[in-house]
Amino acid sequence: MTRILLLALTILVFLAGVFLGTAMYYMPPDRDIMWFLAAGMAILGMVGMLRLAGPRFCLTAIGSTALALWAVTFFIWPPTASPPLGVADNGSVTESSERPIADLETVELEVPDRYRRGVFEQRHELRVPPGARIAVFAAGLEGPRLMTVTPAGDILVSEPGADRIRLLRDDDRDGVAETLITYADDLQRPHGLAFHGQNLYVAETGRLSLLRDENGDGQADTRRTISRDIPGAGGHWTRTVVVADDGTAFVSAGSSCNVCEEEDPRRAAVLEFGPGEKEAEIFARGLRNSVGLALHPDTGELWGSDNGRDMLGDDLPPEEINLIRKGSDYGWPYCYGNRTPDPKYDRPDRCKDTTPPQVTMQAHSAPLGIAFGKGLNFPETFQKMLFVGFHGSWNRSVPTGYKLVGIPFEEGRPVGGPVDIISGWLEGRTAWGRPVGPLVGPDGALYLSDDRTGAVYRIWFPERQ
């Protein structure tokens, strides 16, 4: 019995090593040690099987595993052709890859001495528009995600993993945050942040809260729950909020699964809370995971990024930028892109009346936070853009994303596909940083959070300061 248990254990170790190695093929690891760990587990398992069951059993196990991996690679997770470039039938921009807005130039990431530790002990280079510079504004944060600017001109950033919100204050206005304090803690995975007057709306997993700093010391003195009519944990957990001028709050809630028919209509949707309302109204549906929300500064229209499903290959389905309108259905889980039926359901009849995206982008780029460029002290081209943080792929044979892109807008509508704004966090198959959310700062600089390095970057054009 002991021999059988040991054999079972060695088989599990072998399979765990093979699984980890396969996962690393689709997901660039944080460190090379992950590859050694995967190889070590697989070799340890093979040695154990050889000693306990002999070479014939070991060869059979390896052959069966190789056959299973082949089936996964070519039938369950196959590489596919890229969707075509051009303009969709509805006039929206369809773009499967990103282009630089100009010949980006390589610059060294500037790191203040106070933050020169950990990953920033090493020299890093990034590619930025000519004339731009990028520096670490703050570091030592725990998985920073979405940001907003306080009425006093400080930056708040959510740290969902720590259940708190941090305030970043540049005391001497030199472009570096000297003060990092806890604005609020003991929250429920806070993610989206939005001010309406002096009140901070916080989208947590399972509730929408209102916080206020009464005495201006950079810490919330009061908090209350506006509503619990928001889906809780399970599947996509992030909740994002934006607030219109009249106090209407829009909250996005992702799906509970990769692809399925939801039982809760509040999932894979954007919810609307009228001023003073505690119950949510479904504003729009069929949005698998709209992590990024933004109101256009001129038209007031709601825009969102949307993350497509997994397991359709390297290049399907495209990621989306949507103009989110009340009562619209954007197709998930029955269709993606320009009303393309999902093979799981194959329901073209269900897709014909759905709303296609305004812009499509490279699959598995994982677009998260978005921000319009109005208010930037940048060349005019950038001021008219929608900036999108590409968190980067975890399920693609060749990694993609891990950068900041911009989508040009004119008169409230996109006029082209995404263009690279900042890249360089992905080196080969390894990503040392993962951009999340852009923010137009009070000083006209562009700020960008990175939940892998625990940092917020500041991007600016020196000649315009």
Residue pairs with C-beta under 8 A, 6 or more apart in sequence:
3 52
6 48
6 52
7 48
7 49
7 52
7 53
9 48
10 44
10 45
10 47
10 48
10 49
10 52
11 45
11 49
11 61
12 45
13 41
13 44
13 45
13 48
14 41
14 42
14 44
14 45
14 46
14 48
14 49
14 61
14 65
15 45
15 65
16 41
16 45
17 37
17 38
17 39
17 40
17 41
17 42
17 43
17 44
17 45
18 38
18 42
18 65
18 69
20 34
20 37
20 38
20 41
21 35
21 38
21 39
21 42
22 69
22 72
24 34
24 35
24 38
25 397
26 77
26 393
26 394
26 395
26 396
26 397
27 393
27 394
27 395
27 399
28 392
28 399
28 426
28 429
28 430
28 431
29 35
29 430
30 430
30 452
32 430
46 58
46 62
49 57
49 58
49 61
50 58
76 311
77 311
77 313
77 395
78 313
79 313
79 314
79 315
79 397
80 312
80 313
80 314
80 315
80 316
81 315
82 96
82 97
82 315
83 94
83 96
83 315
83 316
83 318
83 337
83 360
84 94
84 96
85 94
85 95
85 96
85 97
85 417
86 94
87 93
87 94
88 94
88 338
88 356
88 360
89 338
90 338
90 356
92 338
92 356
92 357
92 358
92 359
92 360
92 414
93 358
93 359
93 360
93 407
93 414
93 415
93 416
93 417
94 318
94 337
94 338
94 359
94 360
94 417
95 359
95 360
95 361
95 416
95 417
95 418
96 315
96 318
96 360
96 361
96 362
96 363
97 362
98 361
98 362
98 403
98 405
98 417
98 418
98 419
98 420
99 417
99 418
99 419
99 420
100 127
100 419
100 420
101 129
101 381
101 406
101 419
101 420
101 421
102 129
102 130
103 130
104 127
104 128
104 129
104 130
104 420
104 422
104 423
105 127
105 128
105 129
105 130
106 125
106 126
106 127
106 424
107 125
107 126
107 127
107 128
107 132
107 133
107 134
108 123
108 124
108 125
109 120
109 123
109 124
109 125
109 126
109 134
109 135
109 136
109 457
110 133
110 134
110 135
110 136
111 120
111 135
111 136
112 135
112 136
112 176
114 176
114 178
115 136
115 138
115 139
115 140
115 455
117 139
117 140
118 139
118 453
118 454
119 432
119 433
119 453
120 136
120 139
120 453
120 455
124 424
124 432
125 424
126 134
126 422
126 423
126 424
126 425
127 420
127 422
127 423
127 424
128 134
128 421
128 422
128 459
129 382
129 421
131 461
131 462
131 463
132 459
132 460
132 461
133 459
133 460
133 461
133 462
134 422
134 457
134 458
134 459
135 175
135 176
135 457
135 458
136 176
136 455
136 456
136 457
136 458
137 155
137 168
137 170
137 175
137 176
137 177
137 447
137 455
137 456
137 457
137 458
138 157
138 168
138 176
138 177
138 180
138 455
138 456
139 453
139 454
139 455
139 456
140 180
140 454
141 157
141 159
141 166
141 180
141 454
141 455
141 456
142 159
142 161
142 162
142 454
143 159
143 160
143 161
143 162
143 451
143 454
144 157
144 158
144 159
144 166
144 436
144 449
144 450
144 451
144 454
144 455
144 456
145 157
145 158
145 159
145 160
145 191
145 238
145 368
145 369
145 436
145 437
145 449
145 451
146 157
146 158
146 191
146 192
146 193
146 240
146 369
146 436
146 437
146 449
147 155
147 156
147 157
147 158
147 193
147 369
147 437
147 439
147 447
147 449
147 456
148 155
148 156
148 193
148 194
148 195
148 200
148 439
149 155
149 156
149 195
149 439
149 441
149 442
150 156
150 167
150 195
150 200
150 213
151 195
151 197
151 198
152 216
152 218
153 442
154 167
154 168
154 169
154 170
154 218
155 167
155 168
155 169
155 177
155 439
155 441
155 447
155 456
156 165
156 166
156 167
156 168
156 183
156 193
156 200
157 165
157 166
157 168
157 193
157 449
157 456
158 165
158 190
158 191
158 192
158 193
158 202
159 165
159 166
159 190
160 189
160 190
160 191
160 205
160 237
160 238
161 189
162 185
163 185
163 186
163 187
163 188
163 189
163 190
164 182
164 183
164 184
164 185
164 186
164 187
164 190
165 182
165 183
165 184
165 185
165 187
165 190
165 193
165 202
165 211
165 220
166 180
166 181
166 182
166 183
167 179
167 180
167 181
167 182
167 183
167 218
167 219
168 177
168 179
168 180
168 456
169 177
169 178
169 179
169 180
169 181
169 218
170 176
170 177
170 178
171 178
171 179
172 178
173 443
175 443
175 445
175 458
175 460
177 456
179 218
181 218
181 219
182 219
183 211
183 213
183 218
183 219
183 220
184 190
184 202
184 211
184 219
184 220
184 223
187 202
187 204
187 209
188 204
188 205
188 206
188 207
189 204
189 205
189 233
189 237
189 238
190 202
190 203
190 204
190 209
191 203
191 204
191 205
191 238
191 239
191 240
192 201
192 202
192 203
192 238
192 239
192 240
192 241
192 242
192 251
192 252
192 293
193 200
193 201
193 202
193 203
193 241
194 200
194 201
194 241
194 242
194 243
194 249
195 201
195 243
196 243
196 247
196 249
198 212
198 213
199 210
199 211
199 212
200 210
200 211
200 212
200 213
200 220
201 208
201 209
201 210
201 226
201 241
201 243
201 249
202 208
202 209
202 210
202 211
202 241
203 230
203 239
203 240
203 241
203 251
204 230
204 239
205 230
205 232
205 233
205 237
205 238
205 239
206 228
206 230
206 231
206 232
206 233
207 225
207 226
207 227
207 228
207 230
208 225
208 226
208 227
208 230
208 239
208 241
208 249
208 251
208 273
209 223
209 224
209 225
209 226
210 223
210 224
210 225
210 226
211 220
211 222
211 223
212 220
212 221
212 222
212 223
213 219
213 220
213 221
214 221
214 222
215 221
226 249
226 273
226 278
227 273
227 277
227 278
227 279
227 280
229 266
229 271
229 278
229 279
229 280
230 239
230 251
230 253
230 266
230 271
230 280
231 253
231 256
231 264
231 266
231 267
234 256
235 254
235 255
235 256
235 257
235 267
236 253
236 254
236 255
236 256
236 289
237 254
238 254
238 289
238 291
239 251
239 252
239 253
240 251
240 252
240 290
240 291
240 292
240 293
241 249
241 250
241 251
241 252
241 293
242 249
242 250
242 293
242 294
242 295
242 302
243 249
243 250
244 250
244 295
244 300
245 300
246 275
247 274
247 275
247 276
248 272
248 273
248 274
248 275
249 272
249 273
250 270
250 271
250 272
250 273
250 283
250 293
250 302
250 324
251 270
251 271
251 273
251 280
252 269
252 270
252 271
252 287
252 290
252 291
252 293
252 304
253 266
253 267
253 268
253 269
253 270
253 271
254 267
254 268
254 288
254 289
254 290
254 291
254 307
255 262
255 267
255 268
255 288
255 289
255 332
255 333
256 262
256 264
256 267
258 309
258 310
258 311
259 288
259 309
259 311
259 332
259 333
259 342
259 344
260 333
261 333
262 268
265 282
265 285
266 280
266 282
268 285
268 286
268 287
268 288
268 289
268 332
268 333
269 282
269 283
269 284
269 285
269 286
269 287
270 282
270 283
270 284
270 287
270 290
270 293
270 302
270 304
270 324
271 280
271 281
271 282
271 283
272 280
272 281
272 282
272 283
272 326
273 279
273 280
273 281
274 281
283 302
283 324
283 326
283 327
284 324
284 325
284 326
284 327
284 328
284 329
284 330
285 328
285 329
285 330
286 328
286 329
286 330
286 331
286 332
286 334
286 354
286 355
287 304
287 306
287 322
287 324
287 330
287 332
288 306
288 307
288 308
288 309
288 332
288 333
289 306
289 307
290 304
290 305
290 306
290 307
290 322
290 324
291 305
291 307
291 367
291 368
291 369
292 304
292 305
292 367
292 368
292 369
292 370
292 388
292 389
292 437
293 302
293 303
293 304
293 324
293 370
294 302
294 303
294 304
294 370
294 371
294 372
294 386
295 301
295 302
295 303
296 302
296 303
296 372
296 409
296 412
297 372
297 374
297 375
298 374
298 412
299 412
301 323
301 325
301 412
302 323
302 324
302 325
303 321
303 322
303 323
303 324
303 358
303 370
303 386
304 321
304 322
304 324
304 370
305 319
305 320
305 321
305 322
305 367
305 368
305 369
305 370
305 388
306 319
306 320
306 321
306 322
306 330
306 332
306 357
306 367
307 319
307 366
307 367
308 316
308 317
308 318
308 319
308 320
308 336
308 363
308 364
309 317
309 332
309 333
309 336
309 342
310 364
310 395
311 395
312 343
312 363
313 363
314 363
314 364
314 396
314 397
314 398
315 362
315 363
316 336
316 363
317 336
317 337
317 340
317 342
317 363
318 336
318 337
318 357
318 360
318 361
318 362
318 363
319 360
319 361
319 362
319 363
319 364
319 365
319 366
319 367
320 330
320 336
320 337
320 357
320 359
320 360
320 361
321 357
321 358
321 359
321 360
321 361
321 367
321 370
321 386
321 388
321 407
321 414
322 330
322 355
322 357
322 358
323 358
324 330
325 355
328 355
329 353
329 354
329 355
330 354
330 355
330 357
331 339
331 351
331 354
331 355
331 356
333 342
333 344
333 345
334 341
334 342
334 345
334 347
334 350
334 351
334 354
335 341
335 342
335 347
335 348
335 350
335 351
335 354
336 342
337 356
337 357
337 360
338 356
338 357
338 360
339 348
339 351
339 352
339 354
339 356
340 351
341 347
341 348
341 350
341 351
358 413
358 414
359 407
359 414
359 417
359 418
361 367
361 388
361 405
361 417
361 418
362 400
362 401
363 396
363 400
364 393
364 394
364 395
364 396
364 400
364 401
365 390
365 391
365 392
365 393
365 400
365 401
366 390
366 391
366 392
366 393
366 394
366 401
367 388
367 389
367 390
367 391
368 388
368 389
368 390
368 391
368 435
368 436
368 437
369 388
369 389
369 436
369 437
369 438
369 439
369 449
370 386
370 387
370 388
370 389
370 437
370 438
371 386
371 387
371 437
371 438
371 439
371 440
372 385
372 386
372 387
372 409
372 440
373 382
373 383
373 384
373 385
373 386
373 387
373 406
373 440
373 446
374 383
374 384
374 440
375 383
375 440
375 444
376 382
376 383
376 440
376 444
376 445
376 446
377 443
377 444
377 445
377 460
377 461
377 464
377 465
378 444
378 446
378 461
378 464
379 461
379 464
381 408
382 406
382 421
384 408
384 409
384 410
385 406
385 407
385 408
385 409
385 421
386 406
386 407
386 409
386 414
387 404
387 405
387 406
387 421
387 438
387 446
388 404
388 405
388 406
388 407
388 418
388 438
389 404
389 435
389 436
389 437
389 438
389 448
389 449
390 400
390 401
390 402
390 403
390 404
390 405
390 435
391 401
391 402
391 434
391 435
391 436
391 451
392 399
392 400
392 401
392 402
392 403
392 425
392 426
392 431
392 434
392 435
393 399
393 400
393 401
399 426
399 429
399 431
401 426
402 423
402 425
402 426
402 431
402 433
402 434
402 435
403 420
403 421
403 422
403 423
403 424
403 425
403 426
403 435
404 420
404 421
404 422
404 423
404 435
404 438
404 448
405 418
405 419
405 420
405 421
406 418
406 419
406 421
407 414
407 416
407 417
407 418
407 419
408 414
408 415
408 416
408 419
409 415
422 435
422 448
422 459
425 431
425 432
425 433
425 434
425 435
425 450
431 452
432 452
432 453
433 450
433 452
433 453
433 455
434 450
434 451
434 452
434 453
435 448
435 449
435 450
436 448
436 449
436 450
436 451
437 448
437 449
438 446
438 447
438 448
439 446
439 447
439 448
439 449
440 446
440 447
441 447
441 458
443 460
444 460
444 464
444 465
445 458
445 459
445 460
446 458
446 459
446 460
447 456
447 457
447 458
447 459
448 456
448 457
448 459
449 455
449 456
449 457
450 456
450 457
